[in-house]
């Protein structure tokens, strides 16, 4: 299996605090990789570094075997690396359809039908984003990341604030997209039901380092993971 996204020796510090301390990660093409760990473990920092939204960091990043370490956010985006955010990256006053169209034109791709259909947004295209439900705003945020059909998608807590039902619906959408479009996903998520229901493999961060990287069933029973993070959360 080929590697879609790889980070080697990634490190980033804030003063004397090492947010990332020599992290290595390699995500196979078409895989959904979970990224979990306690608060402050370095999960969002890793997503920022991989997506190009961080400064003062070190290491190397490869996209489909091509080094993209020095590329800016928009350059990585054009090469097929997209992301979503903990807080929705949408424009409240703009209509849903307008936002998607602007994003598509910026990427030189106006083929939005598949994205709109996949995220069930067709009935909301004329409505300002501030007038749709929070769950729909989350799906819009995901749709904006999917415009242009990226090969690698970084998701930073996409289920944050969603109900259990909405979270599971989102998980089903992600699994379906991976199957239909072959997109590779690295997902940070605190909802363990989502993580264990869709991930092919899980990387656990702790104190800026990779604590363990293994299959979901092994993660559930790993004593180090349970002690550091899962505890009573283990399904």
Residue pairs with C-beta under 8 A, 6 or more apart in sequence:
1 28
1 29
1 30
1 31
2 28
2 29
2 64
2 65
3 26
3 27
3 28
3 29
3 62
3 64
3 65
4 27
4 28
4 29
4 30
4 31
4 63
4 64
4 151
4 152
4 184
5 25
5 26
5 27
5 50
5 61
5 62
5 63
5 81
5 152
5 184
5 186
6 25
6 26
6 27
6 61
6 62
7 23
7 24
7 25
7 26
7 46
7 49
7 50
7 59
7 60
7 61
7 62
8 24
8 59
8 60
8 61
8 62
9 22
9 23
9 24
9 58
9 59
9 60
10 20
10 22
10 23
10 24
10 25
10 46
10 49
10 57
10 58
10 59
10 61
11 18
11 20
11 21
11 22
11 23
11 57
11 58
11 59
11 208
12 18
12 19
12 20
12 45
12 49
12 54
12 56
12 57
12 58
13 19
13 56
18 207
18 208
19 42
19 45
19 208
20 42
20 45
20 46
20 49
20 57
20 59
20 208
21 42
21 207
21 208
21 209
22 209
23 42
23 46
23 59
23 205
23 208
23 209
23 210
24 210
25 33
25 46
25 186
25 203
25 210
25 213
27 33
27 152
27 184
27 186
28 184
28 200
29 64
29 151
29 182
29 184
30 178
30 182
30 183
30 184
31 178
31 184
31 185
31 200
31 201
32 174
32 175
32 178
32 184
32 185
32 187
32 198
32 199
32 200
33 184
33 185
33 186
33 187
33 199
33 200
33 201
33 202
33 203
34 187
34 189
34 195
34 196
34 198
34 199
34 201
34 202
34 203
34 216
35 43
35 46
35 47
35 186
35 187
35 188
35 189
35 202
35 203
35 205
36 43
36 188
36 189
36 190
36 192
36 195
36 202
36 203
36 204
36 205
36 229
37 43
37 204
37 205
37 206
37 211
37 228
37 229
38 206
38 228
38 229
40 207
41 205
41 206
41 207
41 208
41 229
42 205
42 207
42 208
42 209
43 156
43 188
43 205
44 86
44 156
44 188
45 54
45 208
46 205
47 83
47 154
47 156
47 186
47 188
48 54
49 57
49 59
49 61
50 61
50 81
50 154
50 186
51 73
51 76
51 81
51 83
51 154
52 68
52 71
52 72
52 73
52 75
52 76
52 81
53 73
53 83
59 69
60 67
60 69
61 67
61 68
61 69
62 68
63 76
63 79
63 80
63 81
63 151
63 152
64 80
64 151
66 79
68 75
68 76
68 79
68 81
71 79
77 107
77 148
77 150
78 107
80 150
80 151
80 152
81 150
81 151
81 152
81 154
82 145
82 146
82 147
82 148
82 150
82 152
82 153
82 154
83 145
83 153
83 154
83 155
83 156
84 141
84 142
84 144
84 145
84 153
84 154
84 155
84 156
84 158
85 141
85 156
86 156
86 157
86 160
88 137
88 138
88 140
88 141
89 141
89 144
90 99
90 129
90 137
90 140
90 141
90 144
91 99
91 129
92 128
92 129
92 130
93 128
93 129
93 130
94 102
94 128
94 129
95 125
95 126
95 127
95 128
95 129
96 121
96 124
96 125
96 126
96 127
96 128
96 129
96 132
96 140
97 125
97 126
99 129
99 140
99 144
100 112
100 115
100 116
100 121
100 125
100 140
100 143
100 144
100 147
101 110
101 112
103 144
103 147
103 148
104 110
104 111
104 112
104 147
104 148
107 147
107 148
109 147
109 148
109 149
112 147
114 149
115 143
115 146
115 147
115 149
116 122
116 125
116 143
118 143
118 146
118 173
118 176
118 177
118 180
119 139
119 140
119 142
119 143
119 146
119 173
120 139
121 136
121 139
121 140
121 143
124 132
124 136
124 140
129 137
129 140
132 140
134 161
134 162
135 162
135 163
135 166
138 158
138 159
138 161
138 162
138 166
138 170
139 170
139 173
141 158
142 155
142 158
142 170
142 173
145 153
145 155
146 153
146 177
146 183
149 181
149 183
150 183
151 182
151 183
151 184
152 183
152 184
152 185
152 186
153 183
153 184
153 185
153 186
154 185
154 186
154 187
155 174
155 185
155 186
155 187
155 188
155 189
156 188
157 188
157 189
157 190
158 170
158 174
158 187
158 189
159 166
159 167
159 170
159 171
159 189
159 191
159 194
160 190
162 170
164 193
167 191
167 193
167 194
168 193
168 194
168 197
170 194
171 194
171 197
171 198
174 185
174 187
174 198
175 198
177 183
178 184
178 185
187 195
187 198
187 199
189 195
192 230
192 233
192 234
192 235
193 235
195 202
195 216
196 216
196 220
196 235
199 216
200 215
200 216
201 213
201 214
201 215
201 216
202 213
202 214
202 215
202 216
202 219
203 210
203 212
203 213
204 210
204 211
204 212
204 213
204 219
204 222
204 225
204 228
204 229
205 211
206 228
206 229
211 224
211 225
211 228
212 219
212 222
212 224
212 225
214 222
219 225
219 230
220 230
220 234
220 235
221 234
226 234
